[in-house]
């Protein structure tokens, strides 16, 4: 998919919970806070998909609740999350 496709998809889901998988297979779950022509900014609401596989017990690569930028060009899959 194109960058413009993911930009529109992210813009349409601004403020909503989503699941994004990047081209490297990493999954991000959180709320879209902002989107620009290059990145989508996601506030993570769950541990990263590789949580627990780091070098030690106390290692957490991204803090839950942290705002991260994901390049639109690096998105492989996008899925809205259901509200329960």
Backbone atoms as SQL, in Angstrom:
CREATE TABLE atoms (id INTEGER PRIMARY KEY, chain TEXT, resi INTEGER, resn TEXT, atom TEXT, x REAL, y REAL, z REAL);
INSERT INTO atoms VALUES
  (1, 'A', 1, 'UNK', 'N', 0.841, -1.187, 0.000),
  (2, 'A', 1, 'UNK', 'CA', 0.000, 0.000, 0.000),
  (3, 'A', 1, 'UNK', 'C', 0.883, 1.246, 0.000),
  (4, 'A', 2, 'UNK', 'N', 0.328, 2.325, -0.457),
  (5, 'A', 2, 'UNK', 'CA', 1.094, 3.567, -0.562),
  (6, 'A', 2, 'UNK', 'C', 1.089, 4.353, 0.747),
  (7, 'A', 3, 'UNK', 'N', 2.039, 5.275, 0.837),
  (8, 'A', 3, 'UNK', 'CA', 2.118, 6.167, 1.998),
  (9, 'A', 3, 'UNK', 'C', 0.827, 6.975, 2.114),
  (10, 'A', 4, 'UNK', 'N', 0.302, 7.450, 0.975),
  (11, 'A', 4, 'UNK', 'CA', -0.941, 8.240, 1.000),
  (12, 'A', 4, 'UNK', 'C', -2.114, 7.415, 1.528),
  (13, 'A', 5, 'UNK', 'N', -2.153, 6.138, 1.178),
  (14, 'A', 5, 'UNK', 'CA', -3.220, 5.257, 1.674),
  (15, 'A', 5, 'UNK', 'C', -3.167, 5.174, 3.200),
  (16, 'A', 6, 'UNK', 'N', -1.969, 4.927, 3.743),
  (17, 'A', 6, 'UNK', 'CA', -1.830, 4.814, 5.202),
  (18, 'A', 6, 'UNK', 'C', -2.028, 6.164, 5.893),
  (19, 'A', 7, 'UNK', 'N', -1.638, 7.255, 5.239),
  (20, 'A', 7, 'UNK', 'CA', -1.892, 8.587, 5.811),
  (21, 'A', 7, 'UNK', 'C', -3.399, 8.790, 5.991),
  (22, 'A', 8, 'UNK', 'N', -4.174, 8.516, 4.936),
  (23, 'A', 8, 'UNK', 'CA', -5.628, 8.700, 5.007),
  (24, 'A', 8, 'UNK', 'C', -6.245, 7.765, 6.043),
  (25, 'A', 9, 'UNK', 'N', -5.809, 6.518, 6.055),
  (26, 'A', 9, 'UNK', 'CA', -6.320, 5.549, 7.020),
  (27, 'A', 9, 'UNK', 'C', -6.051, 6.012, 8.451),
  (28, 'A', 10, 'UNK', 'N', -4.821, 6.453, 8.709),
  (29, 'A', 10, 'UNK', 'CA', -4.463, 6.931, 10.049),
  (30, 'A', 10, 'UNK', 'C', -5.222, 8.201, 10.402),
  (31, 'A', 11, 'UNK', 'N', -5.348, 9.111, 9.437),
  (32, 'A', 11, 'UNK', 'CA', -6.073, 10.359, 9.679),
  (33, 'A', 11, 'UNK', 'C', -7.543, 10.077, 10.000),
  (34, 'A', 12, 'UNK', 'N', -8.145, 9.125, 9.287),
  (35, 'A', 12, 'UNK', 'CA', -9.546, 8.763, 9.529),
  (36, 'A', 12, 'UNK', 'C', -9.750, 8.109, 10.896),
  (37, 'A', 13, 'UNK', 'N', -8.696, 7.550, 11.471),
  (38, 'A', 13, 'UNK', 'CA', -8.790, 6.875, 12.770),
  (39, 'A', 13, 'UNK', 'C', -8.115, 7.671, 13.893),
  (40, 'A', 14, 'UNK', 'N', -7.897, 8.951, 13.685),
  (41, 'A', 14, 'UNK', 'CA', -7.291, 9.824, 14.685),
  (42, 'A', 14, 'UNK', 'C', -8.081, 9.751, 15.992),
  (43, 'A', 15, 'UNK', 'N', -7.378, 9.527, 17.109),
  (44, 'A', 15, 'UNK', 'CA', -8.021, 9.435, 18.416),
  (45, 'A', 15, 'UNK', 'C', -8.591, 8.068, 18.745),
  (46, 'A', 16, 'UNK', 'N', -8.397, 7.100, 17.852),
  (47, 'A', 16, 'UNK', 'CA', -8.946, 5.761, 18.064),
  (48, 'A', 16, 'UNK', 'C', -7.836, 4.745, 18.309),
  (49, 'A', 17, 'UNK', 'N', -8.200, 3.637, 18.949),
  (50, 'A', 17, 'UNK', 'CA', -7.272, 2.532, 19.202),
  (51, 'A', 17, 'UNK', 'C', -7.064, 1.748, 17.910),
  (52, 'A', 18, 'UNK', 'N', -5.804, 1.481, 17.586),
  (53, 'A', 18, 'UNK', 'CA', -5.463, 0.732, 16.384),
  (54, 'A', 18, 'UNK', 'C', -4.338, -0.252, 16.675),
  (55, 'A', 19, 'UNK', 'N', -4.129, -1.140, 15.723),
  (56, 'A', 19, 'UNK', 'CA', -3.000, -2.061, 15.759),
  (57, 'A', 19, 'UNK', 'C', -2.250, -1.870, 14.449),
  (58, 'A', 20, 'UNK', 'N', -0.960, -1.582, 14.540),
  (59, 'A', 20, 'UNK', 'CA', -0.132, -1.361, 13.359),
  (60, 'A', 20, 'UNK', 'C', 1.023, -2.349, 13.386),
  (61, 'A', 21, 'UNK', 'N', 1.231, -3.032, 12.250),
  (62, 'A', 21, 'UNK', 'CA', 2.385, -3.925, 12.115),
  (63, 'A', 21, 'UNK', 'C', 3.333, -3.293, 11.111),
  (64, 'A', 22, 'UNK', 'N', 4.615, -3.198, 11.473),
  (65, 'A', 22, 'UNK', 'CA', 5.580, -2.594, 10.552),
  (66, 'A', 22, 'UNK', 'C', 6.184, -3.659, 9.636),
  (67, 'A', 23, 'UNK', 'N', 7.009, -3.230, 8.696),
  (68, 'A', 23, 'UNK', 'CA', 7.591, -4.139, 7.707),
  (69, 'A', 23, 'UNK', 'C', 8.544, -5.150, 8.328),
  (70, 'A', 24, 'UNK', 'N', 8.954, -4.932, 9.564),
  (71, 'A', 24, 'UNK', 'CA', 9.837, -5.857, 10.266),
  (72, 'A', 24, 'UNK', 'C', 9.054, -6.842, 11.135),
  (73, 'A', 25, 'UNK', 'N', 7.721, -6.731, 11.136),
  (74, 'A', 25, 'UNK', 'CA', 6.882, -7.649, 11.889),
  (75, 'A', 25, 'UNK', 'C', 6.532, -7.202, 13.295),
  (76, 'A', 26, 'UNK', 'N', 7.046, -6.063, 13.734),
  (77, 'A', 26, 'UNK', 'CA', 6.743, -5.563, 15.079),
  (78, 'A', 26, 'UNK', 'C', 5.326, -4.984, 15.099),
  (79, 'A', 27, 'UNK', 'N', 4.580, -5.309, 16.148),
  (80, 'A', 27, 'UNK', 'CA', 3.196, -4.861, 16.279),
  (81, 'A', 27, 'UNK', 'C', 3.113, -3.781, 17.352),
  (82, 'A', 28, 'UNK', 'N', 2.434, -2.690, 17.015),
  (83, 'A', 28, 'UNK', 'CA', 2.209, -1.580, 17.940),
  (84, 'A', 28, 'UNK', 'C', 0.708, -1.471, 18.164),
  (85, 'A', 29, 'UNK', 'N', 0.298, -1.341, 19.422),
  (86, 'A', 29, 'UNK', 'CA', -1.109, -1.179, 19.773),
  (87, 'A', 29, 'UNK', 'C', -1.234, 0.107, 20.571),
  (88, 'A', 30, 'UNK', 'N', -2.171, 0.965, 20.161),
  (89, 'A', 30, 'UNK', 'CA', -2.368, 2.206, 20.889),
  (90, 'A', 30, 'UNK', 'C', -3.319, 3.146, 20.186),
  (91, 'A', 31, 'UNK', 'N', -3.400, 4.353, 20.716),
  (92, 'A', 31, 'UNK', 'CA', -4.301, 5.385, 20.201),
  (93, 'A', 31, 'UNK', 'C', -3.519, 6.350, 19.322),
  (94, 'A', 32, 'UNK', 'N', -4.056, 6.653, 18.146),
  (95, 'A', 32, 'UNK', 'CA', -3.406, 7.604, 17.249),
  (96, 'A', 32, 'UNK', 'C', -3.593, 9.004, 17.815),
  (97, 'A', 33, 'UNK', 'N', -2.481, 9.656, 18.148),
  (98, 'A', 33, 'UNK', 'CA', -2.506, 11.011, 18.700),
  (99, 'A', 33, 'UNK', 'C', -2.378, 12.065, 17.602),
  (100, 'A', 34, 'UNK', 'N', -1.593, 11.740, 16.557),
  (101, 'A', 34, 'UNK', 'CA', -1.306, 12.714, 15.502),
  (102, 'A', 34, 'UNK', 'C', -0.820, 11.953, 14.281),
  (103, 'A', 35, 'UNK', 'N', -1.019, 12.540, 13.108),
  (104, 'A', 35, 'UNK', 'CA', -0.465, 11.975, 11.878),
  (105, 'A', 35, 'UNK', 'C', -0.027, 13.133, 10.989),
  (106, 'A', 36, 'UNK', 'N', 1.140, 12.988, 10.366),
  (107, 'A', 36, 'UNK', 'CA', 1.590, 13.968, 9.381),
  (108, 'A', 36, 'UNK', 'C', 1.963, 13.210, 8.111),
  (109, 'A', 37, 'UNK', 'N', 2.557, 13.880, 7.140),
  (110, 'A', 37, 'UNK', 'CA', 2.847, 13.250, 5.852),
  (111, 'A', 37, 'UNK', 'C', 3.929, 12.171, 5.930),
  (112, 'A', 38, 'UNK', 'N', 4.640, 12.079, 7.062),
  (113, 'A', 38, 'UNK', 'CA', 5.719, 11.098, 7.173),
  (114, 'A', 38, 'UNK', 'C', 5.514, 10.071, 8.282),
  (115, 'A', 39, 'UNK', 'N', 4.863, 10.457, 9.371),
  (116, 'A', 39, 'UNK', 'CA', 4.752, 9.582, 10.542),
  (117, 'A', 39, 'UNK', 'C', 3.341, 9.556, 11.107),
  (118, 'A', 40, 'UNK', 'N', 3.045, 8.453, 11.788),
  (119, 'A', 40, 'UNK', 'CA', 1.858, 8.381, 12.630),
  (120, 'A', 40, 'UNK', 'C', 2.381, 8.310, 14.061),
  (121, 'A', 41, 'UNK', 'N', 1.777, 9.089, 14.950),
  (122, 'A', 41, 'UNK', 'CA', 2.209, 9.161, 16.344),
  (123, 'A', 41, 'UNK', 'C', 1.199, 8.405, 17.188),
  (124, 'A', 42, 'UNK', 'N', 1.683, 7.362, 17.836),
  (125, 'A', 42, 'UNK', 'CA', 0.832, 6.434, 18.556),
  (126, 'A', 42, 'UNK', 'C', 1.182, 6.445, 20.035),
  (127, 'A', 43, 'UNK', 'N', 0.148, 6.556, 20.888),
  (128, 'A', 43, 'UNK', 'CA', 0.352, 6.421, 22.330),
  (129, 'A', 43, 'UNK', 'C', 0.067, 4.966, 22.669),
  (130, 'A', 44, 'UNK', 'N', 1.123, 4.240, 23.009),
  (131, 'A', 44, 'UNK', 'CA', 0.977, 2.811, 23.251),
  (132, 'A', 44, 'UNK', 'C', 0.142, 2.525, 24.485),
  (133, 'A', 45, 'UNK', 'N', -0.735, 1.524, 24.351),
  (134, 'A', 45, 'UNK', 'CA', -1.591, 1.144, 25.469),
  (135, 'A', 45, 'UNK', 'C', -1.355, -0.296, 25.895),
  (136, 'A', 46, 'UNK', 'N', -0.403, -0.968, 25.279),
  (137, 'A', 46, 'UNK', 'CA', -0.072, -2.351, 25.644),
  (138, 'A', 46, 'UNK', 'C', 1.416, -2.552, 25.440),
  (139, 'A', 47, 'UNK', 'N', 1.941, -3.590, 26.055),
  (140, 'A', 47, 'UNK', 'CA', 3.363, -3.898, 25.901),
  (141, 'A', 47, 'UNK', 'C', 3.656, -4.243, 24.449),
  (142, 'A', 48, 'UNK', 'N', 4.842, -3.916, 23.955),
  (143, 'A', 48, 'UNK', 'CA', 5.219, -4.263, 22.587),
  (144, 'A', 48, 'UNK', 'C', 5.143, -5.772, 22.365),
  (145, 'A', 49, 'UNK', 'N', 4.997, -6.177, 21.091),
  (146, 'A', 49, 'UNK', 'CA', 4.819, -7.593, 20.770),
  (147, 'A', 49, 'UNK', 'C', 6.009, -8.453, 21.162),
  (148, 'A', 50, 'UNK', 'N', 7.193, -7.865, 21.304),
  (149, 'A', 50, 'UNK', 'CA', 8.371, -8.647, 21.682),
  (150, 'A', 50, 'UNK', 'C', 8.700, -8.489, 23.167),
  (151, 'A', 51, 'UNK', 'N', 7.750, -7.998, 23.970),
  (152, 'A', 51, 'UNK', 'CA', 7.954, -7.813, 25.401),
  (153, 'A', 51, 'UNK', 'C', 8.328, -9.144, 26.043),
  (154, 'A', 52, 'UNK', 'N', 9.314, -9.113, 26.890),
  (155, 'A', 52, 'UNK', 'CA', 9.738, -10.317, 27.579),
  (156, 'A', 52, 'UNK', 'C', 10.840, -11.067, 26.866),
  (157, 'A', 53, 'UNK', 'N', 11.243, -10.596, 25.687),
  (158, 'A', 53, 'UNK', 'CA', 12.291, -11.264, 24.938),
  (159, 'A', 53, 'UNK', 'C', 13.564, -10.434, 24.899),
  (160, 'A', 54, 'UNK', 'N', 13.642, -9.435, 25.760),
  (161, 'A', 54, 'UNK', 'CA', 14.811, -8.559, 25.815),
  (162, 'A', 54, 'UNK', 'C', 15.967, -9.217, 26.542),
  (163, 'A', 55, 'UNK', 'N', 17.043, -8.468, 26.768),
  (164, 'A', 55, 'UNK', 'CA', 18.232, -9.035, 27.382),
  (165, 'A', 55, 'UNK', 'C', 18.118, -9.326, 28.873),
  (166, 'A', 56, 'UNK', 'N', 17.080, -8.848, 29.526),
  (167, 'A', 56, 'UNK', 'CA', 16.974, -9.094, 30.961),
  (168, 'A', 56, 'UNK', 'C', 15.559, -8.901, 31.457),
  (169, 'A', 57, 'UNK', 'N', 15.350, -9.265, 32.695),
  (170, 'A', 57, 'UNK', 'CA', 14.034, -9.187, 33.312),
  (171, 'A', 57, 'UNK', 'C', 13.522, -7.750, 33.388),
  (172, 'A', 58, 'UNK', 'N', 14.395, -6.788, 33.612),
  (173, 'A', 58, 'UNK', 'CA', 13.966, -5.407, 33.830),
  (174, 'A', 58, 'UNK', 'C', 14.031, -4.550, 32.575),
  (175, 'A', 59, 'UNK', 'N', 14.233, -5.145, 31.424),
  (176, 'A', 59, 'UNK', 'CA', 14.351, -4.390, 30.180),
  (177, 'A', 59, 'UNK', 'C', 12.988, -4.254, 29.519),
  (178, 'A', 60, 'UNK', 'N', 12.561, -3.019, 29.267),
  (179, 'A', 60, 'UNK', 'CA', 11.340, -2.736, 28.526),
  (180, 'A', 60, 'UNK', 'C', 11.687, -1.678, 27.496),
  (181, 'A', 61, 'UNK', 'N', 11.743, -2.046, 26.218),
  (182, 'A', 61, 'UNK', 'CA', 12.225, -1.122, 25.201),
  (183, 'A', 61, 'UNK', 'C', 11.391, 0.147, 25.051),
  (184, 'A', 62, 'UNK', 'N', 10.088, 0.061, 25.200),
  (185, 'A', 62, 'UNK', 'CA', 9.225, 1.234, 25.109),
  (186, 'A', 62, 'UNK', 'C', 8.271, 1.220, 26.291),
  (187, 'A', 63, 'UNK', 'N', 8.203, 2.302, 26.998),
  (188, 'A', 63, 'UNK', 'CA', 7.315, 2.382, 28.156),
  (189, 'A', 63, 'UNK', 'C', 5.863, 2.440, 27.702),
  (190, 'A', 64, 'UNK', 'N', 5.006, 1.742, 28.405),
  (191, 'A', 64, 'UNK', 'CA', 3.584, 1.799, 28.108),
  (192, 'A', 64, 'UNK', 'C', 3.112, 3.225, 28.359),
  (193, 'A', 65, 'UNK', 'N', 2.350, 3.765, 27.427),
  (194, 'A', 65, 'UNK', 'CA', 1.880, 5.135, 27.513),
  (195, 'A', 65, 'UNK', 'C', 2.784, 6.123, 26.810),
  (196, 'A', 66, 'UNK', 'N', 3.934, 5.671, 26.337),
  (197, 'A', 66, 'UNK', 'CA', 4.868, 6.549, 25.635),
  (198, 'A', 66, 'UNK', 'C', 4.333, 6.861, 24.240),
  (199, 'A', 67, 'UNK', 'N', 4.637, 8.042, 23.758),
  (200, 'A', 67, 'UNK', 'CA', 4.254, 8.451, 22.414),
  (201, 'A', 67, 'UNK', 'C', 5.388, 8.081, 21.472),
  (202, 'A', 68, 'UNK', 'N', 5.083, 7.281, 20.455),
  (203, 'A', 68, 'UNK', 'CA', 6.113, 6.871, 19.505),
  (204, 'A', 68, 'UNK', 'C', 5.713, 7.292, 18.096),
  (205, 'A', 69, 'UNK', 'N', 6.702, 7.484, 17.246),
  (206, 'A', 69, 'UNK', 'CA', 6.468, 7.829, 15.844),
  (207, 'A', 69, 'UNK', 'C', 6.783, 6.614, 14.991),
  (208, 'A', 70, 'UNK', 'N', 5.848, 6.251, 14.132),
  (209, 'A', 70, 'UNK', 'CA', 6.038, 5.141, 13.208),
  (210, 'A', 70, 'UNK', 'C', 6.013, 5.728, 11.802),
  (211, 'A', 71, 'UNK', 'N', 7.074, 5.518, 11.012),
  (212, 'A', 71, 'UNK', 'CA', 7.074, 6.049, 9.643),
  (213, 'A', 71, 'UNK', 'C', 5.959, 5.412, 8.814),
  (214, 'A', 72, 'UNK', 'N', 5.197, 6.229, 8.091),
  (215, 'A', 72, 'UNK', 'CA', 4.117, 5.709, 7.260),
  (216, 'A', 72, 'UNK', 'C', 4.651, 4.736, 6.214),
  (217, 'A', 73, 'UNK', 'N', 5.846, 5.003, 5.716),
  (218, 'A', 73, 'UNK', 'CA', 6.440, 4.143, 4.697),
  (219, 'A', 73, 'UNK', 'C', 6.772, 2.757, 5.244),
  (220, 'A', 74, 'UNK', 'N', 6.880, 2.621, 6.557),
  (221, 'A', 74, 'UNK', 'CA', 7.228, 1.349, 7.172),
  (222, 'A', 74, 'UNK', 'C', 6.044, 0.515, 7.628),
  (223, 'A', 75, 'UNK', 'N', 4.811, 0.980, 7.371),
  (224, 'A', 75, 'UNK', 'CA', 3.624, 0.242, 7.802),
  (225, 'A', 75, 'UNK', 'C', 3.332, -0.888, 6.820),
  (226, 'A', 76, 'UNK', 'N', 3.152, -2.090, 7.355),
  (227, 'A', 76, 'UNK', 'CA', 2.806, -3.250, 6.537),
  (228, 'A', 76, 'UNK', 'C', 1.327, -3.617, 6.695),
  (229, 'A', 77, 'UNK', 'N', 0.745, -3.340, 7.866),
  (230, 'A', 77, 'UNK', 'CA', -0.661, -3.669, 8.111),
  (231, 'A', 77, 'UNK', 'C', -1.236, -2.706, 9.139),
  (232, 'A', 78, 'UNK', 'N', -2.528, -2.431, 9.002),
  (233, 'A', 78, 'UNK', 'CA', -3.236, -1.499, 9.876),
  (234, 'A', 78, 'UNK', 'C', -4.582, -2.119, 10.198),
  (235, 'A', 79, 'UNK', 'N', -4.955, -2.071, 11.479),
  (236, 'A', 79, 'UNK', 'CA', -6.244, -2.628, 11.867),
  (237, 'A', 79, 'UNK', 'C', -6.822, -1.832, 13.027),
  (238, 'A', 80, 'UNK', 'N', -8.072, -1.360, 12.891),
  (239, 'A', 80, 'UNK', 'CA', -8.734, -0.716, 14.031),
  (240, 'A', 80, 'UNK', 'C', -8.979, -1.748, 15.126),
  (241, 'A', 81, 'UNK', 'N', -8.941, -1.310, 16.382),
  (242, 'A', 81, 'UNK', 'CA', -9.190, -2.205, 17.518),
  (243, 'A', 81, 'UNK', 'C', -10.633, -2.021, 17.975),
  (244, 'A', 82, 'UNK', 'N', -11.255, -3.107, 18.355),
  (245, 'A', 82, 'UNK', 'CA', -12.633, -3.062, 18.842),
  (246, 'A', 82, 'UNK', 'C', -12.656, -2.537, 20.272),
  (247, 'A', 83, 'UNK', 'N', -13.714, -1.824, 20.618),
  (248, 'A', 83, 'UNK', 'CA', -13.898, -1.347, 21.989),
  (249, 'A', 83, 'UNK', 'C', -14.733, -2.359, 22.745),
  (250, 'A', 84, 'UNK', 'N', -14.288, -2.725, 23.955),
  (251, 'A', 84, 'UNK', 'CA', -15.029, -3.683, 24.782),
  (252, 'A', 84, 'UNK', 'C', -15.477, -3.028, 26.040);
